[in-house]
Amino acid sequence: MSDLPKRVEFHEEGPREGFQIEKKIYPLADRVALVEALAETGLPQIQVASFVNPKKVPTMADTEQLFAAIKKRPGVQYTALWLNEQGFLRAKATPGVDLKGKLSYYASDRFAMLNNNCSAAEMRERSLRWLDLYKEAGIKLDSATIMVSFGCNIEGDVPIAAVTDTVRWLAGVLKERQLTLPKLYLADTVGWANPNAIKRRVAAVREIMPDARIGLHLHDTRGLGGANFYAALEVGVDLFDSSVAGLGGCPFCGNDHGSAAGNVCTEDMVFLCQELGIETGIDLEKLIEASRMAERIIGRPLTGKVMHAGSLAKFRAAARQAAAE
């Protein structure tokens, strides 16, 4: 256990991932209540919503109003997603949004074409414009994410070289512009990762960018989310995106039975960390209550396990009391 990180940081994505993919538009007050409940748990960062085309994504049409309604908790960062310059300008004009300079890349041409109507190479070139925009806005570069880093439902197996070539290209751009990259995320966007692949790709990326903090955006599409999370812990990864109650999913990774599972479940992974003696700074009991709130709002059973079974705290307390008697 000595090789595991002493502390793990979770960035919560449920409010954005979860409600964006739903066909139903949920009341703003319910979504505000969930964000505020999550902020009470000790989570350092919550992705609240997206600034996207309201005609294409009507569930995110009231993002400005959502940010305005949230009672902000000091020490918590409330972030948002944008896909283009128009979305970025909306986010920049919205009070209460913690703006993060982030870049997006793809390890699959066909997935890039499906998601952004351009090739992976064209996405690289587009990122140069984002660097200019962030500089003009006085926003520091925070992170880069390489999507479908482990495999693609359209293109198939993604070779490590597809990931490392992008990382080398980015490293060159950063050196040329005298910039540093605090965080580099590998995203298992459509659920192809396995524990061995996690270890190999994290090692390969670290070799190229040893100073960047590696983060993982894992999905539990085929039930390997927890195993992949643990494999990442074994190689020292201490930064993860996650989703309360397992909310969300990727519209491109489903099968004939519907869309696939969302990000790894926040409270389940926090529970695992606590059982391993890893600090998270998160109050698990409050997080469980927030996950149950999410389930009530959505109105159907969600995929989290600890939210239904509860933590072991009450059982341990009962056992200690029985032993004392």
PAPALO-523827 format. One record per residue (C-alpha): x, y, z; residue in one letter. Coordinates in steps of 0.5 Angstrom, whole numbers. Last residue first. Example, Ala and Ser with C-alpha at 12.3 -4.5 7.8 and 13.67 -1.06 7.14 Angstrom:
2
{{27,-2,14},'S'},
{{25,-9,16},'A'},
END
This chain:
325
{{-42,-7,53},'E'},
{{-36,-5,50},'A'},
{{-36,-10,44},'A'},
{{-43,-8,42},'A'},
{{-41,-1,42},'Q'},
{{-35,-2,38},'R'},
{{-39,-7,33},'A'},
{{-45,-1,33},'A'},
{{-40,4,31},'A'},
{{-37,-1,25},'R'},
{{-43,-2,23},'F'},
{{-45,6,23},'K'},
{{-39,7,19},'A'},
{{-39,2,14},'L'},
{{-42,6,8},'S'},
{{-49,6,6},'G'},
{{-52,0,2},'A'},
{{-56,4,-3},'H'},
{{-51,11,-4},'M'},
{{-45,6,-3},'V'},
{{-47,2,-10},'K'},
{{-48,8,-15},'G'},
{{-52,6,-21},'T'},
{{-58,10,-21},'L'},
{{-65,8,-19},'P'},
{{-70,13,-22},'R'},
{{-73,20,-21},'G'},
{{-68,24,-23},'I'},
{{-69,29,-17},'I'},
{{-69,23,-12},'R'},
{{-63,20,-15},'E'},
{{-59,26,-14},'A'},
{{-62,27,-7},'M'},
{{-59,20,-6},'R'},
{{-52,22,-9},'S'},
{{-52,28,-4},'A'},
{{-54,24,2},'E'},
{{-48,20,0},'I'},
{{-44,26,-1},'L'},
{{-46,28,6},'K'},
{{-44,21,9},'E'},
{{-37,21,5},'L'},
{{-35,28,8},'D'},
{{-29,29,3},'I'},
{{-22,32,4},'G'},
{{-20,26,0},'T'},
{{-15,22,5},'E'},
{{-12,15,3},'I'},
{{-13,10,8},'G'},
{{-15,4,3},'L'},
{{-22,4,6},'E'},
{{-22,11,5},'Q'},
{{-20,11,-2},'C'},
{{-25,6,-4},'L'},
{{-31,10,0},'F'},
{{-29,16,-4},'V'},
{{-29,12,-11},'M'},
{{-36,9,-9},'D'},
{{-38,16,-7},'E'},
{{-36,19,-14},'T'},
{{-38,14,-18},'C'},
{{-34,13,-24},'V'},
{{-36,17,-30},'N'},
{{-43,15,-34},'G'},
{{-46,8,-36},'A'},
{{-48,7,-43},'A'},
{{-53,9,-47},'S'},
{{-59,5,-50},'G'},
{{-60,-3,-50},'H'},
{{-57,-3,-58},'D'},
{{-51,0,-55},'N'},
{{-48,6,-52},'G'},
{{-41,9,-53},'C'},
{{-43,15,-57},'F'},
{{-48,18,-52},'P'},
{{-43,18,-47},'C'},
{{-46,17,-40},'G'},
{{-49,21,-34},'G'},
{{-50,20,-26},'L'},
{{-46,15,-23},'G'},
{{-49,17,-16},'A'},
{{-44,23,-16},'V'},
{{-40,23,-22},'S'},
{{-32,23,-22},'S'},
{{-26,26,-25},'D'},
{{-20,24,-22},'F'},
{{-13,27,-20},'L'},
{{-8,22,-15},'D'},
{{-5,18,-20},'V'},
{{1,14,-16},'G'},
{{2,8,-21},'V'},
{{-2,4,-16},'E'},
{{-8,9,-16},'L'},
{{-9,8,-23},'A'},
{{-10,1,-22},'A'},
{{-15,2,-17},'Y'},
{{-19,7,-22},'F'},
{{-18,2,-27},'N'},
{{-21,-3,-23},'A'},
{{-27,1,-20},'G'},
{{-29,3,-28},'G'},
{{-28,-4,-30},'L'},
{{-36,-5,-31},'G'},
{{-37,-4,-38},'R'},
{{-38,3,-39},'T'},
{{-36,5,-32},'D'},
{{-32,11,-35},'H'},
{{-26,14,-33},'L'},
{{-23,21,-34},'H'},
{{-16,21,-31},'L'},
{{-11,26,-29},'G'},
{{-3,26,-29},'I'},
{{0,32,-26},'R'},
{{5,35,-31},'A'},
{{12,35,-30},'D'},
{{14,29,-33},'P'},
{{11,30,-39},'M'},
{{14,25,-44},'I'},
{{16,20,-40},'E'},
{{9,21,-36},'R'},
{{5,20,-42},'V'},
{{8,13,-43},'A'},
{{7,11,-36},'A'},
{{0,13,-36},'V'},
{{-1,9,-42},'R'},
{{2,3,-39},'R'},
{{-1,3,-33},'K'},
{{-8,5,-35},'I'},
{{-8,-1,-41},'A'},
{{-6,-6,-35},'N'},
{{-12,-4,-31},'P'},
{{-17,-4,-37},'N'},
{{-19,2,-41},'A'},
{{-25,1,-47},'W'},
{{-30,5,-44},'G'},
{{-33,10,-49},'V'},
{{-29,17,-46},'T'},
{{-23,13,-43},'D'},
{{-20,20,-42},'A'},
{{-13,22,-41},'L'},
{{-12,28,-37},'Y'},
{{-6,33,-37},'L'},
{{-5,38,-31},'K'},
{{-1,44,-29},'P'},
{{1,45,-37},'L'},
{{7,50,-37},'T'},
{{8,55,-42},'L'},
{{14,58,-46},'Q'},
{{11,59,-52},'R'},
{{16,54,-56},'E'},
{{16,50,-50},'K'},
{{8,49,-50},'L'},
{{8,48,-57},'V'},
{{13,42,-57},'G'},
{{10,39,-51},'A'},
{{3,39,-54},'L'},
{{6,35,-60},'W'},
{{10,30,-56},'R'},
{{3,29,-52},'V'},
{{-1,28,-59},'T'},
{{4,23,-61},'D'},
{{4,20,-54},'T'},
{{-4,19,-55},'V'},
{{-4,16,-62},'A'},
{{3,12,-61},'A'},
{{-1,8,-55},'I'},
{{-5,5,-61},'P'},
{{-13,6,-60},'V'},
{{-16,0,-62},'D'},
{{-23,1,-66},'G'},
{{-24,7,-70},'E'},
{{-32,8,-69},'I'},
{{-32,5,-62},'N'},
{{-26,8,-60},'C'},
{{-20,6,-55},'G'},
{{-16,8,-49},'F'},
{{-14,15,-50},'S'},
{{-21,17,-53},'V'},
{{-21,24,-51},'M'},
{{-14,27,-49},'I'},
{{-15,33,-44},'T'},
{{-11,39,-43},'A'},
{{-11,43,-37},'S'},
{{-10,49,-33},'D'},
{{-7,55,-38},'L'},
{{-8,61,-34},'K'},
{{-13,66,-36},'I'},
{{-12,73,-38},'G'},
{{-17,74,-43},'A'},
{{-12,75,-49},'E'},
{{-8,69,-46},'K'},
{{-14,65,-46},'Y'},
{{-16,67,-53},'L'},
{{-9,66,-56},'D'},
{{-8,59,-53},'L'},
{{-15,57,-55},'W'},
{{-13,59,-62},'R'},
{{-7,54,-62},'L'},
{{-12,49,-60},'S'},
{{-15,49,-67},'R'},
{{-9,47,-69},'E'},
{{-9,40,-65},'R'},
{{-16,40,-67},'M'},
{{-14,40,-74},'E'},
{{-10,34,-73},'A'},
{{-15,30,-69},'A'},
{{-20,31,-75},'S'},
{{-26,36,-76},'C'},
{{-33,36,-75},'N'},
{{-32,36,-67},'N'},
{{-36,30,-64},'N'},
{{-36,26,-70},'L'},
{{-30,28,-74},'M'},
{{-26,27,-67},'A'},
{{-29,20,-66},'F'},
{{-26,19,-73},'R'},
{{-20,22,-72},'D'},
{{-18,18,-66},'S'},
{{-13,20,-60},'A'},
{{-17,27,-59},'Y'},
{{-15,33,-56},'Y'},
{{-18,38,-52},'S'},
{{-15,44,-48},'L'},
{{-17,48,-42},'K'},
{{-16,55,-39},'G'},
{{-20,55,-33},'K'},
{{-26,60,-32},'L'},
{{-29,59,-25},'D'},
{{-36,62,-27},'V'},
{{-39,66,-22},'G'},
{{-41,72,-26},'P'},
{{-43,70,-33},'T'},
{{-39,74,-39},'A'},
{{-33,69,-39},'K'},
{{-38,63,-40},'A'},
{{-42,66,-45},'R'},
{{-35,68,-49},'L'},
{{-33,61,-48},'F'},
{{-39,58,-51},'G'},
{{-38,63,-57},'Q'},
{{-31,61,-58},'E'},
{{-33,53,-58},'N'},
{{-34,47,-54},'L'},
{{-35,50,-47},'W'},
{{-36,46,-40},'L'},
{{-37,50,-34},'A'},
{{-33,51,-27},'T'},
{{-35,52,-20},'Y'},
{{-29,52,-15},'Q'},
{{-30,51,-8},'V'},
{{-26,55,-3},'G'},
{{-32,59,-1},'P'},
{{-39,56,-2},'R'},
{{-43,60,-7},'K'},
{{-50,60,-7},'K'},
{{-52,58,-14},'I'},
{{-58,62,-17},'A'},
{{-54,66,-22},'A'},
{{-50,60,-24},'F'},
{{-56,56,-26},'L'},
{{-59,63,-29},'Q'},
{{-53,63,-34},'E'},
{{-54,55,-35},'T'},
{{-61,56,-37},'D'},
{{-61,53,-44},'A'},
{{-57,47,-42},'M'},
{{-62,41,-42},'T'},
{{-64,44,-49},'P'},
{{-58,42,-52},'V'},
{{-58,43,-60},'K'},
{{-63,49,-59},'K'},
{{-59,51,-53},'P'},
{{-52,51,-57},'N'},
{{-47,50,-51},'V'},
{{-45,53,-45},'F'},
{{-45,47,-41},'S'},
{{-46,46,-33},'A'},
{{-44,46,-26},'V'},
{{-37,42,-26},'Q'},
{{-36,42,-19},'I'},
{{-29,43,-16},'Q'},
{{-26,42,-9},'P'},
{{-31,37,-6},'L'},
{{-31,38,1},'G'},
{{-38,35,2},'T'},
{{-42,42,3},'E'},
{{-41,44,-5},'A'},
{{-44,37,-7},'L'},
{{-51,40,-3},'A'},
{{-50,46,-6},'E'},
{{-50,43,-13},'V'},
{{-56,39,-12},'L'},
{{-60,44,-9},'A'},
{{-58,48,-15},'V'},
{{-60,43,-20},'R'},
{{-67,42,-16},'D'},
{{-68,49,-17},'A'},
{{-67,49,-24},'L'},
{{-73,44,-25},'P'},
{{-71,38,-29},'Y'},
{{-71,38,-37},'I'},
{{-72,31,-39},'K'},
{{-68,28,-45},'K'},
{{-62,27,-40},'E'},
{{-55,28,-43},'I'},
{{-54,35,-40},'Q'},
{{-57,33,-33},'F'},
{{-52,28,-31},'G'},
{{-45,30,-35},'E'},
{{-46,37,-32},'R'},
{{-49,36,-25},'P'},
{{-45,30,-24},'G'},
{{-38,33,-26},'E'},
{{-34,33,-19},'E'},
{{-27,34,-19},'H'},
{{-24,29,-14},'F'},
{{-17,30,-11},'E'},
{{-13,24,-8},'V'},
{{-9,24,-2},'R'},
{{-3,19,1},'K'},
{{-2,16,-6},'P'},
{{-1,9,-7},'L'},
{{6,6,-7},'D'},
{{6,5,1},'S'},
{{0,0,0},'M'},
END
